C-alpha cells in the first residue's frame, strides 16, 4: 500500500512549520507506556493518507517534526534526520520529535 502514513502540516506565520506524521494504523488510537498515555488524533496528525514520497518531501523542508510509529521513524532515520537511539518508546510505539531552535 503506497499510502501508509497520515500527515498534517501545521503552519504559522511566526514559527517554523510543524510536520506531524504517524503510521496509518495508529490514527485515532490511544497508546500507553508506563505512566504516559498518548492519543494519536486526526486533529494533530491529519486524516490525509500520504505516500512515503510525500512524507519524505515534507520532512526535507520541515522546521519541526513530530513522528509516531515504526515506519515513519525508520524513514526519518534513513533520511538522517534522527538517530533511532534518540527516540522514546511509548509502549511498543517509537516516537520522535525534532525542533528547529
DSSP file (Angstrom, degrees, kcal/mol; ACC not computed):
  #  RESIDUE AA STRUCTURE BP1 BP2  ACC     N-H-->O    O-->H-N    N-H-->O    O-->H-N    TCO  KAPPA ALPHA  PHI   PSI    X-CA   Y-CA   Z-CA
    1    1 A X              0   0    0      0, 0.0     3,-0.1     0, 0.0     0, 0.0   0.000 360.0 360.0 360.0 129.4    0.0    0.0    0.0
    2    2 A X        +     0   0    0      1,-0.2     2,-1.2    49,-0.1    50,-0.7   0.774 360.0  64.8 -80.8 -26.1    1.5    3.3   -1.0
    3    3 A X  E     +A   51   0A   0     48,-0.2    48,-0.2     1,-0.2    -1,-0.2  -0.683  59.3 144.4 -98.3  82.3   -0.4    5.4    1.5
    4    4 A X  E     +     0   0A   0     -2,-1.2    20,-2.5    46,-0.5     2,-0.3   0.403  55.9  46.7-102.3   1.9    1.0    4.0    4.7
    5    5 A X  E     -AB  50  23A   0     45,-1.3    45,-3.4    18,-0.3     2,-0.4  -0.948  66.9-132.7-140.9 158.7    1.1    7.2    6.8
    6    6 A X  E     -AB  49  22A   0     16,-2.7    16,-2.2    -2,-0.3     2,-0.4  -0.928  29.3-174.8-109.5 141.2   -1.1   10.1    7.8
    7    7 A X  E     + B   0  21A   0     41,-1.4    41,-0.4    -2,-0.4     2,-0.4  -0.996  14.3 179.3-140.6 141.1    0.5   13.6    7.7
    8    8 A X  E     - B   0  20A   0     12,-2.3    12,-2.8    -2,-0.4     2,-0.6  -0.995  17.0-148.4-138.7 135.8   -0.6   17.1    8.6
    9    9 A X  E     - B   0  19A   0     -2,-0.4     2,-0.7    10,-0.2    10,-0.2  -0.920  10.4-154.2-106.2 118.4    1.5   20.3    8.2
   10   10 A X  E     - B   0  18A   0      8,-3.2     8,-2.4    -2,-0.6     2,-0.4  -0.824  16.2-162.7 -93.0 117.6    0.8   22.9   10.9
   11   11 A X        +     0   0    0     -2,-0.7     2,-0.3     6,-0.2     5,-0.1  -0.813  13.9 172.6-107.6 142.6    1.6   26.3    9.5
   12   12 A X        -     0   0    0      3,-0.5     3,-0.1    -2,-0.4     5,-0.0  -0.995  33.6-136.5-144.3 145.2    2.2   29.5   11.5
   13   13 A X  S    S+     0   0    0     -2,-0.3    -1,-0.1     1,-0.2     4,-0.1   0.860 104.8  40.5 -67.3 -34.1    3.4   32.9   10.5
   14   14 A X  S    S+     0   0    0      2,-0.1     2,-0.3    -3,-0.1    -1,-0.2   0.580 115.9  40.1 -98.0 -11.2    5.7   33.3   13.5
   15   15 A X  S    S-     0   0    0     -3,-0.1    -3,-0.5     1,-0.0     3,-0.1  -0.918  91.1 -86.6-134.8 159.8    7.2   29.9   13.8
   16   16 A X        -     0   0    0     -2,-0.3    -2,-0.1    84,-0.2    46,-0.1  -0.285  58.2 -89.5 -61.6 152.2    8.6   27.2   11.5
   17   17 A X        -     0   0    0     44,-0.2    47,-2.0    -6,-0.1    46,-0.7  -0.238  34.7-138.2 -57.8 148.7    6.1   24.7   10.2
   18   18 A X  E     -Bc  10  64A   0     -8,-2.4    -8,-3.2    45,-0.2     2,-0.7  -0.971  11.2-158.1-111.3 121.1    5.4   21.5   12.2
   19   19 A X  E     -Bc   9  65A   0     45,-2.8    47,-2.5    -2,-0.5     2,-0.5  -0.897  10.0-169.0-100.1 116.5    5.2   18.3   10.1
   20   20 A X  E     +Bc   8  66A   0    -12,-2.8   -12,-2.3    -2,-0.7     2,-0.4  -0.921  10.3 172.5-108.9 126.9    3.3   15.7   12.1
   21   21 A X  E     +Bc   7  67A   0     45,-2.6    47,-1.9    -2,-0.5     2,-0.3  -0.998   6.0 174.8-137.7 136.3    3.3   12.1   10.7
   22   22 A X  E     -Bc   6  68A   0    -16,-2.2   -16,-2.7    -2,-0.4    47,-0.2  -0.971  40.5 -94.4-135.9 155.5    2.0    8.8   12.1
   23   23 A X  E >>  -B    5   0A   0     45,-2.0     3,-1.9    -2,-0.3     4,-0.6  -0.426  43.3-114.7 -64.1 143.1    1.8    5.3   10.8
   24   24 A X  G >4 S+     0   0    0    -20,-2.5     3,-1.1     1,-0.3   -19,-0.1   0.829 111.0  55.1 -51.8 -43.6   -1.7    4.7    9.3
   25   25 A X  G 34 S+     0   0    0    -21,-0.3    -1,-0.3     1,-0.2   -20,-0.1   0.609 101.4  60.9 -72.5  -9.4   -2.8    2.1   11.8
   26   26 A X  G X4 S+     0   0    0     -3,-1.9     3,-1.4    42,-0.1    14,-0.3   0.656  72.9 117.5 -89.6 -16.7   -2.1    4.4   14.7
   27   27 A X  T << S+     0   0    0     -3,-1.1    14,-0.2    -4,-0.6     3,-0.1  -0.255  85.5   6.7 -59.9 136.3   -4.5    7.2   13.8
   28   28 A X  T 3  S+     0   0    0     12,-3.0     2,-0.3     1,-0.2    -1,-0.3   0.814 104.8 118.9  60.8  35.1   -7.3    7.7   16.4
   29   29 A X  E <   -F   40   0B   0     -3,-1.4    11,-3.1    11,-0.8     2,-0.5  -0.833  57.9-134.7-119.7 164.5   -5.8    5.2   18.8
   30   30 A X  E     -F   39   0B   0     -2,-0.3     2,-0.3     9,-0.2     9,-0.2  -0.983  20.7-166.5-118.5 130.6   -4.6    5.7   22.4
   31   31 A X  E     -F   38   0B   0      7,-2.9     7,-2.6    -2,-0.5     2,-0.4  -0.852   2.0-157.4-116.4 153.7   -1.3    4.1   23.4
   32   32 A X  E     +F   37   0B   0     -2,-0.3     2,-0.3     5,-0.2     5,-0.2  -0.979  16.3 167.9-132.7 142.8    0.2    3.7   26.9
   33   33 A X  E >   -F   36   0B   0      3,-2.6     3,-2.4    -2,-0.4     2,-0.2  -0.851  66.8 -45.8-153.4 115.8    3.6    3.2   28.2
   34   34 A X  T 3  S-     0   0    0     -2,-0.3    -1,-0.0     1,-0.3    56,-0.0  -0.445 124.9 -20.2  61.2-124.8    4.5    3.4   31.9
   35   35 A X  T 3  S+     0   0    0     -2,-0.2     2,-0.4    -3,-0.1    -1,-0.3   0.404 118.7 100.0 -94.0   2.0    2.7    6.5   33.2
   36   36 A X  E <   -F   33   0B   0     -3,-2.4    -3,-2.6     2,-0.0     2,-0.4  -0.753  45.9-178.2 -97.0 133.8    2.4    8.1   29.8
   37   37 A X  E     -F   32   0B   0     -2,-0.4     2,-0.4    -5,-0.2    -5,-0.2  -0.999   6.1-176.3-127.4 128.2   -0.8    7.9   27.7
   38   38 A X  E     -F   31   0B   0     -7,-2.6    -7,-2.9    -2,-0.4     2,-0.6  -0.989  16.1-152.0-129.8 129.6   -1.0    9.5   24.3
   39   39 A X  E     -F   30   0B   0     -2,-0.4     2,-1.1    -9,-0.2    -9,-0.2  -0.895  11.3-149.4 -98.8 125.2   -3.9    9.8   21.9
   40   40 A X  E     -F   29   0B   0    -11,-3.1   -12,-3.0    -2,-0.6   -11,-0.8  -0.784  31.9-176.4 -96.5  95.1   -2.9    9.9   18.3
   41   41 A X    >>  -     0   0    0     -2,-1.1     4,-2.9   -14,-0.2     3,-0.6  -0.574  43.0-128.3-104.3 155.7   -5.6   12.0   16.8
   42   42 A X  H 3> S+     0   0    0      1,-0.2     4,-1.9    -2,-0.2     6,-0.1   0.808 107.1  69.7 -62.1 -30.9   -6.6   13.3   13.4
   43   43 A X  H 34 S+     0   0    0      1,-0.2    -1,-0.2     2,-0.2     4,-0.1   0.869 115.8  22.0 -58.2 -36.4   -6.7   16.8   14.9
   44   44 A X  H <4 S+     0   0    0     -3,-0.6    -2,-0.2     2,-0.1   -24,-0.2   0.865 134.1  34.9 -98.1 -44.8   -2.9   16.7   15.1
   45   45 A X  H  < S-     0   0    0     -4,-2.9   -23,-0.3     1,-0.2     3,-0.2   0.525 103.8-132.3 -92.5  -6.7   -1.7   14.0   12.6
   46   46 A X     <  -     0   0    0     -4,-1.9    -1,-0.2    -5,-0.3   -38,-0.2  -0.116  10.0-104.0  86.1 176.6   -4.4   14.7   10.0
   47   47 A X  S    S+     0   0    0    -40,-0.2     2,-0.6    -4,-0.1    -1,-0.2   0.071  80.8 108.6-130.0  21.7   -6.7   12.5    8.0
   48   48 A X        -     0   0    0    -41,-0.4   -41,-1.4    -3,-0.2     2,-0.1  -0.896  67.1-132.2-104.1 113.8   -5.0   12.6    4.7
   49   49 A X  E     -A    6   0A   0     -2,-0.6     2,-0.4   -43,-0.2   -43,-0.2  -0.419  29.0-163.0 -61.1 136.3   -3.2    9.4    3.7
   50   50 A X  E     -A    5   0A   0    -45,-3.4   -45,-1.3    -2,-0.1   -46,-0.5  -0.967  12.8-129.2-128.5 140.3    0.3   10.2    2.5
   51   51 A X  E  >  -A    3   0A   0     -2,-0.4     4,-2.3   -48,-0.2     5,-0.2  -0.359  31.7-107.2 -78.9 164.4    2.8    8.2    0.4
   52   52 A X  H  > S+     0   0    0    -50,-0.7     4,-2.8     1,-0.2     5,-0.2   0.888 121.6  54.1 -57.9 -39.9    6.4    7.7    1.5
   53   53 A X  H  > S+     0   0    0      2,-0.2     4,-2.1     1,-0.2    -1,-0.2   0.904 108.5  48.4 -63.7 -41.0    7.5   10.1   -1.2
   54   54 A X  H  > S+     0   0    0      2,-0.2     4,-2.1     1,-0.2    -2,-0.2   0.905 112.8  48.0 -65.2 -41.4    5.1   12.9    0.1
   55   55 A X  H  X S+     0   0    0     -4,-2.3     4,-2.7     2,-0.2     5,-0.2   0.932 109.9  52.3 -65.6 -45.3    6.3   12.4    3.6
   56   56 A X  H  X S+     0   0    0     -4,-2.8     4,-2.0     1,-0.2    -2,-0.2   0.924 110.0  49.1 -55.1 -46.2   10.0   12.5    2.5
   57   57 A X  H  X S+     0   0    0     -4,-2.1     4,-0.9     1,-0.2    -1,-0.2   0.916 112.7  46.7 -62.6 -44.2    9.4   15.7    0.7
   58   58 A X  H >< S+     0   0    0     -4,-2.1     3,-0.5     1,-0.2     4,-0.5   0.905 112.1  50.6 -65.5 -41.4    7.7   17.4    3.7
   59   59 A X  H >< S+     0   0    0     -4,-2.7     3,-0.7     1,-0.2    -1,-0.2   0.843 101.8  62.7 -66.8 -33.0   10.3   16.2    6.1
   60   60 A X  H 3< S+     0   0    0     -4,-2.0    -1,-0.2     1,-0.2    -2,-0.2   0.847 115.6  30.3 -59.1 -34.3   13.1   17.6    4.0
   61   61 A X  T << S+     0   0    0     -4,-0.9    -1,-0.2    -3,-0.5    -2,-0.2   0.317  91.9 126.4-109.9   7.2   11.8   21.1    4.4
   62   62 A X    <   -     0   0    0     -3,-0.7     3,-0.1    -4,-0.5   -44,-0.1  -0.372  44.3-162.0 -72.1 143.0   10.3   20.9    7.9
   63   63 A X  S    S+     0   0    0    -46,-0.7     2,-0.3     1,-0.3    37,-0.2   0.845  84.7  14.8 -83.3 -41.1   11.2   23.3   10.6
   64   64 A X  E    S-c   18   0A   0    -47,-2.0   -45,-2.8    35,-0.2     2,-0.4  -0.972  72.9-159.4-134.8 148.1    9.8   21.0   13.3
   65   65 A X  E     -cD  19  98A   0     33,-3.0    33,-2.5    -2,-0.3     2,-0.4  -0.985  10.8-173.5-134.5 138.9    8.9   17.3   13.1
   66   66 A X  E     -cD  20  97A   0    -47,-2.5   -45,-2.6    -2,-0.4     2,-0.4  -0.977  17.2-176.7-131.1 118.6    6.6   15.1   15.3
   67   67 A X  E     -cD  21  96A   0     29,-3.1    29,-1.9    -2,-0.4     2,-0.4  -0.927  11.5-179.0-123.4 139.8    6.7   11.3   14.4
   68   68 A X  E     +cD  22  95A   0    -47,-1.9   -45,-2.0    -2,-0.4    27,-0.2  -0.942  47.6  34.3-140.0 114.9    4.8    8.4   15.7
   69   69 A X  S  > S-     0   0    0     25,-2.8     4,-1.9    -2,-0.4     5,-0.2  -0.326  80.1 -87.5 125.1 156.5    5.2    4.8   14.6
   70   70 A X  H  > S+     0   0    0      1,-0.2     4,-2.3     2,-0.2     5,-0.2   0.905 117.6  47.7 -63.0 -46.6    7.7    2.3   13.3
   71   71 A X  H  > S+     0   0    0      1,-0.2     4,-2.3     2,-0.2    -1,-0.2   0.933 114.8  43.5 -66.6 -45.9    7.5    3.1    9.6
   72   72 A X  H  > S+     0   0    0      2,-0.2     4,-2.3     1,-0.2    -1,-0.2   0.875 114.6  49.7 -71.1 -35.0    7.8    6.9    9.8
   73   73 A X  H  X S+     0   0    0     -4,-1.9     4,-2.2     2,-0.2    -1,-0.2   0.916 111.6  49.5 -66.9 -41.5   10.6    6.7   12.4
   74   74 A X  H  X S+     0   0    0     -4,-2.3     4,-2.6    -5,-0.2    -2,-0.2   0.907 110.4  51.5 -61.5 -41.5   12.5    4.3   10.2
   75   75 A X  H  X S+     0   0    0     -4,-2.3     4,-1.8     2,-0.2    -2,-0.2   0.935 110.8  46.7 -60.7 -48.0   12.0    6.7    7.2
   76   76 A X  H  <>S+     0   0    0     -4,-2.3     5,-2.4     1,-0.2     6,-0.9   0.858 112.1  51.7 -64.3 -35.1   13.3    9.7    9.2
   77   77 A X  H ><5S+     0   0    0     -4,-2.2     3,-1.4     1,-0.2    -2,-0.2   0.930 108.3  50.6 -65.9 -45.6   16.3    7.6   10.4
   78   78 A X  H 3<5S+     0   0    0     -4,-2.6    -2,-0.2     1,-0.3    -1,-0.2   0.841 108.6  53.3 -59.7 -34.0   17.1    6.5    6.8
   79   79 A X  T 3<5S-     0   0    0     -4,-1.8    -1,-0.3    -5,-0.2    -2,-0.2   0.566 115.2-118.3 -78.2  -8.3   17.0   10.2    5.8
   80   80 A X  T < 5S+     0   0    0     -3,-1.4    -3,-0.2    -4,-0.4    -2,-0.1   0.655  81.4 120.5  80.4  16.1   19.5   11.1    8.5
   81   81 A X  S   <S+     0   0    0     -5,-2.4     2,-0.3    -6,-0.2    -4,-0.2   0.786  77.7  13.7 -83.2 -28.6   17.0   13.3   10.3
   82   82 A X  S    S-     0   0    0     -6,-0.9     2,-0.5    -9,-0.1    -2,-0.2  -0.930  70.5-122.6-140.2 163.7   17.1   11.4   13.6
   83   83 A X    >   -     0   0    0     -2,-0.3     3,-2.5     1,-0.1     4,-0.3  -0.939  23.4-133.3-106.3 131.2   19.1    8.7   15.3
   84   84 A X  G >  S+     0   0    0     -2,-0.5     3,-1.3     1,-0.3    -1,-0.1   0.817 105.2  62.1 -55.5 -31.5   17.0    5.7   16.3
   85   85 A X  G 3  S+     0   0    0      1,-0.3    -1,-0.3    -3,-0.0    -3,-0.0   0.650  95.5  60.6 -69.6 -14.5   18.6    5.8   19.8
   86   86 A X  G <  S+     0   0    0     -3,-2.5    -1,-0.3     2,-0.1    -2,-0.2   0.474  85.0 100.0 -92.3  -1.4   17.1    9.2   20.4
   87   87 A X    <   -     0   0    0     -3,-1.3     2,-0.3    -4,-0.3     9,-0.2  -0.477  65.9-137.7 -79.0 152.6   13.5    8.0   20.1
   88   88 A X  E     -E   95   0A   0      7,-2.4     7,-2.6    -2,-0.1     2,-0.5  -0.812  12.8-132.1-104.3 155.2   11.4    7.3   23.0
   89   89 A X  E     -E   94   0A   0     -2,-0.3     2,-0.7     5,-0.2     5,-0.2  -0.922  12.4-166.5-106.9 129.1    9.1    4.3   23.2
   90   90 A X  E >  S-E   93   0A   0      3,-2.8     3,-1.9    -2,-0.5     2,-0.6  -0.916  76.7 -48.8-111.1 100.9    5.5    4.7   24.3
   91   91 A X  T 3  S-     0   0    0     -2,-0.7   -58,-0.1     1,-0.2   -60,-0.0  -0.638 123.0 -27.2  65.7-119.8    4.6    1.1   24.9
   92   92 A X  T 3  S+     0   0    0     -2,-0.6     2,-0.5   -60,-0.2    -1,-0.2   0.275 119.3  99.5-105.6   9.4    5.8   -0.6   21.7
   93   93 A X  E <   - E   0  90A   0     -3,-1.9    -3,-2.8   -24,-0.1     2,-0.2  -0.862  67.4-136.3-105.3 121.8    5.4    2.6   19.5
   94   94 A X  E     - E   0  89A   0     -2,-0.5   -25,-2.8    -5,-0.2     2,-0.4  -0.505  22.5-171.3 -74.5 144.1    8.5    4.7   18.7
   95   95 A X  E     +DE  68  88A   0     -7,-2.6    -7,-2.4   -27,-0.2     2,-0.3  -0.998   6.1 177.2-137.3 137.1    8.1    8.5   18.9
   96   96 A X  E     -D   67   0A   0    -29,-1.9   -29,-3.1    -2,-0.4     2,-0.4  -0.995   9.4-167.3-141.1 147.9   10.5   11.2   17.9
   97   97 A X  E     -D   66   0A   0     -2,-0.3     2,-0.4   -31,-0.2   -31,-0.2  -0.994   1.3-168.1-132.8 142.2   10.4   15.0   17.8
   98   98 A X  E     -D   65   0A   0    -33,-2.5   -33,-3.0    -2,-0.4     2,-0.4  -0.999   9.8-168.2-129.2 128.7   12.8   17.4   16.0
   99   99 A X        -     0   0    0     -2,-0.4     2,-0.7   -35,-0.2   -35,-0.2  -0.946  18.3-141.2-121.7 139.7   12.8   21.1   16.8
  100  100 A X              0   0    0     -2,-0.4   -84,-0.2   -37,-0.2   -37,-0.1  -0.876 360.0 360.0 -93.3 117.0   14.4   24.0   15.0
  101  101 A X              0   0    0     -2,-0.7    -1,-0.1   -38,-0.0   -38,-0.0   0.415 360.0 360.0-103.6 360.0   15.6   26.4   17.6
